[in-house]
Amino acid sequence: MAAVDILVGSARLSDERNKIGFELRTIAMVWKRELIRFMRTKTRILSSFVQPILFLFVLGYGMTSLVGTTGGFDFKKFVFPGIVSMTVVTTAIFSAISIVWDREFGFLREMLVAPVSRGALVFGKALGGTTIATIQGTIMLALAPLIGVHLTVLLVIEVILLEALMAFALTTFGVFVASRIQKMEGFQVVMQLVLFPMIFLSGALFPLNGLPVWLAVITRINPLTYAVDPLRHVVFAVQNMPPAAAARFATGVTIFGNTIPVIGEIGIVVVFAVIFLGLAIRGFGKPD
């Protein structure tokens, strides 16, 4: 009997390993497909850079002329982490449009009836969107020397990690929305209605201190706020900011007089990502 139990246990272990290997191959396949699709759309690559660059230079220089500089630290340097975040968020959310495209052309149904888990499909798409958005955001770092933002190797690594977390959270959100929309036009409208308020109310383009109460409340319930602030925190940490500039362009999100630590903000983003990953997988529960 002992020998039989050993054989049965070995067979089960082998099946589990085969199943895990199959799921990992599925994730890798979907991830690779997302990257290939993105690289073949040159206009999408170009358009994802145009808006952030316009915001950085046009808005940055325009606001600098209005608000001036504080100890040599101007608005362009303040807004730079927010522009990087904008690039990541926009690319991440709109990477989910491929789901709506696949639904319209019937490819999504073929994927859903295949003998693979919904979780592997969603996770592969989320990883694909995360990879693309992280690369896009990292490329934006090349603009840092043009506006006087100092970079270090450690800073770049920290920024890439924070970009990846932000991108994964927003990609899962986009996948969740896309799983419930039938037409590409509908997805674009919904995302425009959701995306720009999230960006503008996250502190990406203005400091969070000294806001009216009603606006402060909105920024605090916006999950993107807790993704933008850590990115700004690590960038500002290596800049030569005089005390006056640090006070004017302060980092940190304050709730009821208490400033949330960076690790706490990262935890909020992780929770947001996990919740919408689960909702996205649930949204893939049944084929069309």
ZAVO-526184 format. One record per residue: residue in one letter; z, y, x of N, C-alpha, C in turn. Coordinates in pm, whole numbers, padded with zeros to 5 digits, always signed. Example, Ala and Ser with C-alpha at 12.3 -4.5 7.8 and 13.67 -1.06 7.14 Angstrom:
<marlums>
A+00780-00569+01319+00780-00450+01230+00780-00330+01320 S+00708-00225+01285+00714-00106+01367+00787+00003+01290 
</marlums>
This chain:
<marlums>
M+00000-00120+00083+00000+00000+00000+00000+00126+00086 A+00074+00120+00197+00081+00235+00286-00056+00270+00341 A-00133+00166+00378-00266+00189+00431-00358+00252+00326 V-00345+00204+00201-00425+00260+00092-00391+00407+00070 D-00261+00437+00072-00218+00577+00053-00273+00666+00164 I-00273+00612+00286-00326+00690+00398-00474+00717+00379 L-00550+00612+00336-00693+00630+00314-00721+00730+00202 V-00644+00722+00093-00661+00815-00020-00630+00957+00024 G-00521+00970+00100-00484+01103+00148-00589+01160+00241 S-00644+01077+00327-00749+01123+00419-00873+01166+00343 A-00907+01089+00239-01024+01123+00159-01005+01258+00088 R-00884+01278+00035-00857+01404-00032-00861+01521+00065 L-00806+01499+00184-00808+01604+00285-00950+01637+00326 S-01032+01533+00339-01173+01554+00375-01245+01632+00266 D-01217+01597+00138-01280+01669+00027-01239+01816+00026 E-01111+01839+00053-01062+01978+00055-01129+02056+00166 R-01141+01994+00283-01207+02061+00394-01353+02090+00363 N-01420+01993+00301-01560+02014+00264-01574+02127+00162 K-01480+02131+00067-01484+02235-00036-01461+02372+00026 I-01364+02382+00115-01336+02510+00182-01456+02553+00265 G-01515+02457+00337-01633+02489+00418-01749+02536+00331 F-01766+02473+00214-01874+02513+00122-01851+02654+00070 E-01724+02684+00036-01691+02818-00013-01714+02923+00094 L-01677+02893+00217-01698+02988+00326-01847+03011+00352 R-01926+02906+00341-02071+02922+00360-02130+03007+00248 T-02078+02992+00127-02123+03073+00014-02091+03220+00038 I-01968+03247+00081-01928+03384+00111-02018+03444+00218 A-02044+03367+00324-02128+03416+00433-02271+03442+00385 M-02321+03355+00297-02458+03371+00245-02470+03499+00164 V-02375+03522+00074-02379+03641-00011-02360+03766+00076 W-02270+03759+00173-02247+03872+00264-02375+03907+00340 K-02442+03807+00393-02566+03829+00468-02675+03886+00378 R-02681+03838+00255-02782+03888+00162-02762+04036+00133 E-02637+04079+00119-02608+04220+00094-02652+04306+00211 L-02629+04258+00332-02670+04335+00450-02822+04344+00462 I-02890+04232+00437-03037+04232+00443-03094+04327+00338 R-03039+04321+00219-03087+04408+00111-03070+04556+00148 F-02956+04588+00207-02931+04727+00244-03026+04773+00354 M-03047+04690+00456-03133+04729+00567-03278+04747+00525 R-03317+04686+00414-03455+04699+00367-03477+04822+00281 T-03369+04891+00243-03381+05011+00160-03355+05134+00247 K-03458+05180+00314-03444+05292+00407-03400+05419+00337 T-03449+05440+00214-03411+05562+00142-03263+05563+00110 R-03206+05446+00081-03063+05438+00053-02982+05470+00178 I-03028+05423+00293-02957+05451+00418-02958+05601+00445 L-03075+05665+00426-03088+05808+00453-03005+05890+00354 S-03014+05857+00225-02945+05935+00123-02794+05926+00137 S-02744+05816+00191-02599+05801+00205-02542+05895+00310 F-02629+05950+00398-02584+06045+00500-02605+06190+00460 V-02704+06215+00375-02742+06353+00346-02628+06431+00282 Q-02570+06375+00175-02465+06448+00103-02342+06476+00189 P-02287+06376+00261-02171+06407+00346-02200+06511+00453 I-02319+06505+00513-02353+06602+00617-02362+06742+00558 L-02419+06753+00437-02425+06883+00372-02285+06937+00344 F-02198+06851+00295-02060+06893+00267-01991+06937+00396 L-02013+06861+00503-01944+06891+00629-01987+07026+00685 F-02117+07049+00695-02165+07170+00762-02176+07290+00668 V-02231+07268+00548-02246+07381+00456-02111+07423+00400 L-02038+07327+00340-01906+07359+00287-01809+07394+00398 G-01816+07320+00508-01723+07344+00619-01737+07483+00676 Y-01860+07522+00711-01880+07655+00767-01856+07764+00663 G-01897+07738+00539-01877+07837+00434-01729+07864+00408 M-01649+07757+00398-01506+07775+00373-01435+07832+00495 T-01482+07798+00614-01421+07853+00735-01435+08004+00739 S-01551+08053+00694-01572+08197+00692-01482+08266+00591 L-01437+08191+00489-01350+08249+00387-01203+08240+00424 V-01161+08120+00468-01018+08098+00494-00980+08125+00638 G-01081+08139+00728-01052+08167+00867-00998+08046+00941 T-00944+08070+01060-00887+07963+01141-00738+07986+01160 T-00668+07880+01191-00524+07888+01218-00499+07824+01353 G-00472+07907+01453-00447+07855+01587-00563+07778+01643 G-00686+07820+01609-00804+07750+01658-00844+07629+01575 F-00768+07598+01472-00798+07483+01385-00857+07537+01256 D-00983+07500+01228-01051+07557+01112-01072+07452+01003 F-01138+07497+00895-01158+07411+00778-01250+07294+00809 K-01346+07312+00899-01438+07203+00932-01361+07084+00988 K-01266+07111+01074-01186+07003+01132-01097+06938+01027 F-01047+07020+00935-00965+06964+00828-01045+06870+00739 V-01165+06913+00702-01242+06839+00603-01313+06718+00664 F-01322+06710+00796-01396+06601+00859-01347+06461+00816 P-01216+06430+00819-01173+06298+00771-01210+06274+00625 G-01207+06380+00545-01245+06366+00405-01392+06334+00389 I-01476+06391+00474-01620+06363+00468-01647+06218+00510 V-01576+06171+00611-01589+06030+00650-01549+05941+00533 S-01439+05976+00467-01394+05900+00350-01498+05903+00240 M-01559+06019+00218-01662+06032+00115-01779+05939+00143 T-01820+05931+00269-01930+05842+00307-01895+05697+00277 V-01774+05657+00313-01730+05519+00291-01723+05488+00142 V-01661+05577+00067-01639+05553-00076-01772+05546-00151 T-01860+05641-00125-01989+05644-00195-02070+05518-00166 T-02077+05481-00039-02153+05360-00002-02090+05235-00061 A-01957+05227-00057-01888+05108-00107-01910+05088-00256 I-01890+05193-00333-01902+05179-00478-02046+05148-00519 F-02141+05218-00460-02280+05197-00502-02340+05069-00445 S-02270+05002-00352-02318+04872-00307-02310+04770-00420 A-02224+04796-00517-02209+04704-00630-02325+04711-00728 I-02415+04809-00710-02529+04821-00801-02620+04699-00791 S-02611+04627-00679-02694+04506-00664-02662+04403-00771 I-02539+04404-00821-02501+04310-00927-02580+04339-01053 V-02590+04467-01089-02665+04506-01208-02813+04473-01188 W-02862+04498-01068-03002+04466-01036-03027+04316-01051 D-02937+04236-00997-02953+04090-01007-02945+04044-01152 R-02863+04110-01232-02852+04073-01373-02982+04103-01446 E-03042+04218-01420-03166+04255-01488-03279+04161-01454 F-03282+04110-01331-03394+04026-01289-03361+03877-01294 G-03245+03844-01349-03212+03704-01374-03153+03629-01256 F-03144+03693-01139-03091+03621-01024-02941+03596-01036 L-02871+03687-01103-02727+03670-01119-02695+03546-01200 R-02773+03518-01302-02750+03399-01383-02765+03272-01298 E-02864+03271-01210-02884+03155-01124-02764+03137-01030 M-02708+03247-00984-02590+03238-00898-02470+03185-00975 L-02456+03230-01100-02339+03193-01178-02341+03047-01224 V-02460+02991-01241-02468+02851-01284-02468+02756-01165 A-02471+02811-01044-02465+02728-00923-02324+02671-00908 P-02312+02556-00842-02180+02493-00826-02094+02561-00719 V-02072+02691-00737-01987+02767-00645-01885+02844-00728 S-01775+02877-00666-01671+02949-00739-01709+03095-00754 R-01662+03155-00865-01685+03298-00887-01616+03379-00778 G-01502+03330-00733-01429+03401-00629-01509+03415-00501 A-01583+03310-00463-01664+03315-00341-01777+03416-00356 L-01839+03422-00475-01946+03518-00498-01895+03661-00490 V-01784+03687-00559-01727+03822-00560-01680+03861-00421 F-01613+03768-00352-01561+03799-00219-01675+03826-00121 G-01783+03749-00133-01898+03771-00046-01961+03908-00069 K-01975+03946-00197-02030+04078-00228-01937+04188-00181 A-01806+04167-00199-01709+04268-00154-01713+04284-00003 L-01723+04173+00069-01732+04181+00215-01862+04247+00260 G-01972+04220+00188-02098+04284+00222-02090+04434+00205 G-02037+04478+00090-02021+04621+00067-01925+04685+00165 T-01819+04613+00199-01721+04664+00296-01785+04684+00432 T-01862+04586+00476-01928+04595+00607-02024+04714+00614 I-02105+04729+00510-02203+04838+00507-02133+04973+00506 A-02032+04988+00419-01962+05116+00407-01887+05150+00535 T-01828+05050+00599-01755+05075+00724-01849+05120+00834 I-01965+05057+00843-02064+05099+00943-02109+05242+00917 Q-02136+05274+00790-02180+05408+00756-02075+05512+00793 G-01949+05484+00758-01842+05577+00790-01822+05594+00939 T-01835+05485+01013-01816+05491+01159-01927+05571+01226 I-02048+05561+01175-02159+05641+01229-02129+05790+01215 M-02060+05828+01108-02027+05969+01086-01936+06023+01195 L-01866+05935+01266-01779+05981+01374-01859+06048+01486 A-01988+06018+01493-02071+06080+01596-02081+06231+01579 L-02050+06280+01458-02056+06424+01433-01929+06495+01478 A-01825+06419+01512-01696+06480+01547-01707+06581+01661 P-01774+06549+01773-01782+06647+01882-01851+06777+01843 L-01940+06773+01743-02014+06893+01704-01924+06997+01639 I-01810+06952+01584-01719+07047+01518-01585+07055+01591 G-01579+06996+01710-01460+07010+01791-01347+06914+01761 V-01377+06802+01694-01275+06701+01666-01271+06604+01784 H-01153+06588+01842-01135+06501+01958-01120+06356+01913 L-01188+06265+01984-01181+06123+01953-01126+06046+02073 T-01053+05940+02044-01008+05846+02147-01046+05706+02103 V-01040+05613+02196-01073+05473+02164-00979+05419+02057 L-00849+05446+02073-00751+05399+01975-00776+05462+01839 L-00810+05590+01838-00839+05657+01711-00956+05592+01640 V-01063+05564+01713-01181+05502+01652-01145+05366+01592 I-01065+05287+01664-01024+05156+01613-00941+05171+01485 E-00848+05264+01485-00764+05288+01367-00849+05335+01249 V-00944+05423+01277-01031+05473+01171-01114+05360+01111 I-01168+05274+01196-01250+05162+01147-01168+05070+01057 L-01045+05041+01097-00959+04954+01015-00928+05019+00881 L-00898+05148+00881-00869+05217+00756-00995+05228+00670 E-01109+05250+00733-01235+05254+00659-01261+05120+00591 A-01237+05011+00662-01262+04878+00607-01173+04853+00485 L-01046+04892+00494-00955+04874+00381-01000+04959+00262 M-01033+05085+00289-01080+05173+00183-01208+05118+00120 A-01300+05073+00204-01428+05022+00156-01408+04896+00070 F-01319+04806+00114-01297+04684+00036-01238+04717-00101 A-01142+04809-00104-01080+04847-00231-01182+04908-00326 L-01265+04997-00276-01363+05063-00363-01479+04971-00398 T-01514+04878-00310-01619+04782-00343-01575+04690-00455 T-01451+04641-00448-01402+04556-00557-01398+04632-00688 F-01363+04760-00682-01365+04843-00803-01507+04854-00857 G-01604+04878-00767-01743+04887-00810-01794+04756-00867 V-01756+04644-00806-01797+04512-00857-01738+04488-00995 F-01612+04527-01013-01547+04513-01144-01624+04590-01251 V-01662+04714-01221-01737+04795-01317-01876+04735-01340 A-01943+04696-01233-02079+04642-01244-02083+04511-01322 S-01977+04433-01316-01975+04305-01387-01974+04323-01537 R-01950+04446-01584-01944+04472-01728-02056+04563-01777 I-02152+04593-01692-02262+04683-01728-02393+04606-01717 Q-02479+04628-01816-02603+04552-01824-02722+04621-01760 K-02722+04754-01756-02838+04829-01708-02801+04916-01588 M-02897+04933-01496-02873+05013-01377-02842+05158-01413 E-02912+05210-01517-02888+05347-01556-02744+05368-01602 G-02692+05270-01673-02554+05278-01720-02456+05277-01605 F-02481+05194-01503-02392+05189-01388-02391+05322-01314 Q-02508+05381-01295-02517+05507-01223-02444+05618-01297 V-02457+05620-01430-02388+05723-01508-02237+05706-01499 V-02190+05583-01516-02047+05557-01512-01991+05591-01373 M-02061+05551-01270-02012+05577-01135-02009+05726-01102 Q-02108+05799-01151-02108+05944-01127-01990+06009-01198 L-01959+05960-01318-01846+06016-01393-01713+05980-01328 V-01708+05867-01259-01583+05822-01198-01573+05865-01053 L-01685+05853-00980-01682+05872-00835-01646+06014-00792 F-01716+06112-00845-01693+06249-00799-01554+06301-00835 P-01503+06276-00955-01364+06316-00980-01266+06248-00884 M-01289+06121-00851-01200+06052-00757-01202+06118-00620 I-01323+06155-00574-01335+06217-00442-01272+06356-00441 F-01308+06437-00539-01260+06576-00540-01110+06584-00565 L-01054+06486-00633-00911+06488-00665-00830+06399-00571 S-00886+06366-00456-00815+06281-00359-00759+06360-00241 G-00786+06489-00236-00746+06567-00120-00845+06558-00006 A-00961+06498-00031-01061+06487+00075-01117+06623+00115 L-01122+06716+00019-01187+06845+00044-01091+06963+00039 F-00964+06938+00012-00866+07047+00011-00727+06990+00038 P-00638+07071+00095-00502+07022+00121-00428+06992-00009 L-00337+06897-00004-00261+06858-00122-00134+06939-00141 N-00097+07019-00041+00024+07098-00055-00005+07230-00127 G+00091+07277-00202+00079+07405-00271-00010+07403-00393 L-00036+07286-00452-00121+07276-00571-00041+07307-00697 P-00108+07353-00804-00041+07363-00934+00011+07226-00978 V+00114+07226-01060+00178+07100-01099+00080+07004-01163 W-00002+07054-01255-00094+06965-01326-00196+06901-01231 L-00243+06980-01132-00340+06926-01036-00272+06830-00939 A-00148+06861-00901-00074+06772-00812-00051+06636-00877 V-00022+06636-01006+00001+06510-01077-00125+06425-01077 I-00240+06488-01102-00367+06414-01106-00399+06353-00970 T-00377+06432-00864-00406+06378-00731-00314+06262-00696 R-00192+06263-00747-00097+06155-00715-00127+06025-00789 I-00194+06033-00903-00228+05910-00975-00367+05860-00937 N-00435+05931-00850-00565+05889-00801-00546+05794-00683 P-00585+05667-00694-00562+05573-00584-00634+05611-00455 L-00744+05685-00467-00819+05723-00347-00738+05820-00261 T-00646+05893-00321-00559+05984-00245-00486+05910-00134 Y-00442+05789-00164-00362+05711-00069-00449+05639+00035 A-00581+05647+00018-00672+05594+00119-00720+05705+00212 V-00734+05827+00159-00782+05939+00239-00674+05989+00334 D-00550+05999+00285-00443+06059+00366-00415+05983+00496 P-00407+05849+00498-00387+05780+00627-00498+05808+00727 L-00621+05818+00678-00734+05847+00767-00718+05986+00828 R-00681+06082+00745-00658+06217+00797-00539+06220+00893 H-00437+06141+00863-00317+06138+00947-00350+06090+01088 V-00429+05983+01102-00458+05930+01236-00553+06022+01311 V-00642+06092+01240-00732+06186+01307-00655+06307+01357 F-00568+06362+01274-00491+06479+01313-00391+06448+01424 A-00349+06323+01434-00246+06286+01532-00292+06308+01675 V-00423+06305+01700-00472+06321+01837-00537+06457+01860 Q-00528+06547+01760-00583+06680+01777-00474+06773+01830 N-00516+06873+01900-00422+06972+01953-00398+07079+01846 M-00310+07045+01752-00284+07134+01639-00157+07214+01663 P-00167+07347+01661-00047+07428+01672+00039+07412+01546 P+00168+07444+01553+00257+07426+01436+00207+07497+01310 A+00148+07615+01326+00099+07688+01209-00013+07611+01139 A-00104+07552+01217-00213+07474+01159-00159+07346+01096 A-00063+07281+01162-00004+07158+01107+00064+07184+00975 A+00125+07303+00960+00191+07337+00834+00088+07372+00727 R-00019+07440+00765-00120+07482+00667-00203+07365+00619 F-00240+07277+00713-00321+07161+00679-00235+07034+00691 A-00126+07032+00619-00030+06922+00632-00086+06792+00575 T-00048+06682+00637-00082+06549+00585+00038+06495+00509 G+00017+06384+00441+00126+06322+00366+00114+06350+00217 V+00152+06251+00137+00153+06264-00009+00299+06265-00053 T+00337+06371-00121+00476+06390-00162+00490+06363-00311 I+00586+06280-00347+00617+06250-00486+00767+06271-00507 F+00801+06359-00602+00941+06392-00632+01016+06435-00507 G+00946+06512-00423+01009+06566-00303+01017+06470-00186 N+00969+06348-00202+00972+06249-00094+00829+06220-00047 T+00811+06225+00084+00679+06198+00142+00663+06048+00165 I+00555+05993+00110+00529+05850+00125+00483+05823+00268 P+00544+05727+00338+00498+05696+00475+00358+05636+00472 V+00290+05643+00585+00153+05593+00593+00146+05446+00555 I+00243+05367+00600+00242+05224+00567+00255+05202+00417 G+00328+05293+00350+00340+05284+00205+00208+05316+00137 E+00136+05416+00189+00006+05450+00133-00092+05334+00151 I-00089+05273+00268-00176+05158+00292-00142+05044+00196 G-00012+05025+00171+00030+04922+00076-00024+04948-00063 I-00027+05075-00105-00081+05109-00237-00229+05075-00245 V-00302+05103-00138-00446+05072-00136-00467+04920-00140 V-00383+04846-00068-00394+04699-00069-00371+04645-00210 V-00269+04696-00277-00241+04653-00415-00359+04685-00506 F-00415+04805-00492-00532+04844-00570-00647+04747-00546 A-00671+04712-00420-00780+04620-00385-00757+04482-00445 V-00635+04432-00436-00604+04298-00488-00622+04294-00640 I-00575+04399-00708-00586+04404-00853-00732+04400-00896 F-00814+04484-00835-00954+04490-00878-01036+04373-00826 L-00992+04309-00720-01057+04185-00679-01035+04079-00786 G-00912+04069-00835-00883+03974-00942-00959+04006-01069 L-00966+04135-01105-01040+04174-01226-01189+04148-01210 A-01241+04170-01089-01383+04145-01066-01415+03997-01077 I-01328+03912-01021-01349+03767-01031-01343+03723-01178 R-01249+03779-01251-01238+03747-01393-01362+03793-01468 G-01419+03907-01429-01539+03956-01494-01660+03866-01470 F-01654+03785-01366-01761+03689-01338-01733+03553-01399 G-01639+03548-01489-01593+03420-01542-01697+03341-01617 K-01793+03411-01682-01892+03342-01761-02030+03394-01726 P-02127+03306-01720-02264+03353-01699-02314+03432-01815 D-02415+03519-01790-02473+03599-01897-02544+03509-01999 
</marlums>
